[in-house]
């Protein structure tokens, strides 16, 4: 006759995690975000913003030779 399974041990539920073990990822996330914000606002070596200067009114280069006006053949 076949023997039944042998009981080796009793499985027990593990103890509940401590507050730190359950929430450490949240605490470290907030600390990392605060450290990044502080570093970004206090240690930036960005140059001072330049004042807004007026832009040129056109983008074509200025002519350097005589100005020639082309007219249609029948207009002259």
Secondary structure, 3 states (H helix, E strand, C coil): CCCCCCCCCCCCCCCCCCHHHHHHHHHHHHHHHHHHHHHHHHCCCCCCCCCCCCCCCCCCCCCCCCCCCCCCCCCC
